[in-house]
């Protein structure tokens, strides 16, 4: 399952790399739950349901994929959602 998720993420990374190049961007920040789930091939970044912004964000740059989360959510999002195995770097 991890290999299939990684294949999907790499395809989406290529799309976003192209967009960054076309727009002259150094990175793209995804904060909404729907965007987080889309890019991570099903990962969840929510704590409550009162907002569409998640407890963690994804920063995509041409070189790296980062998960940005506060200390209380970092381990849960990074490890339980399998992002450590998918090439993401954790920023607390």
Secondary structure, DSSP 8 states (H G I E B T S, - for coil): -HHHHHHHHHHHHHHHHHHHHHHT-S-EEEEEHHHHHHHTTS----S-SS-SEEEEEEEE-SS-EEEEE-HHHHHIIIIITTGGGGTEEEE-
